[in-house]
Amino acid sequence: MSLRRHFLAVALLAPLLGSCVGPDLVADQTVKGEALLAKRLAGKVADAPVNCLPRYRSNDMEVVDRDTILFHEGRTTYRQDTNGHCYPNGHSSGYALVTRSVGGGGQLCDGDIAQVVDTSSGFFAGSCSFNRFVPYRRP
């Protein structure tokens, strides 16, 4: 088989292999994610969902688990429950989030597509799309 075919086979299989996560690891990450989510949202109340984040800075993003990301802006925390698993292992260490904006304007919006890239290999490790963002604020 030629080098090109080997590369293509690896490129196609890498996301599948990277998504193979045992049930114990998923359960452990779920418990950790629920504890982190409870800690970050303690004392805050959910407000009406919004279509887009007012501003997006990657250093204000916190991965909770495979399906939940928090975005912090001042006193407001925006909860994003994604469609699909952005982060297959439930953590962001060693990964980069690459988004494709539907609406543009430098914002993250409902319907935007995100892919997660393993920064060491360059392979895609997961993908998802964003739903509406739920703001949490102190009453």
Beta strands, then each sheet from edge to edge (+ up, - down):
strand 1: 45-46
strand 2: 61-63
strand 3: 68-73
strand 4: 76-81
strand 5: 95-100
strand 6: 113-118
strand 7: 124-129
strand 8: 134-137
sheet 1: 1+ 8- 4+ 3- 2+
sheet 2: 5+ 6- 7+
end
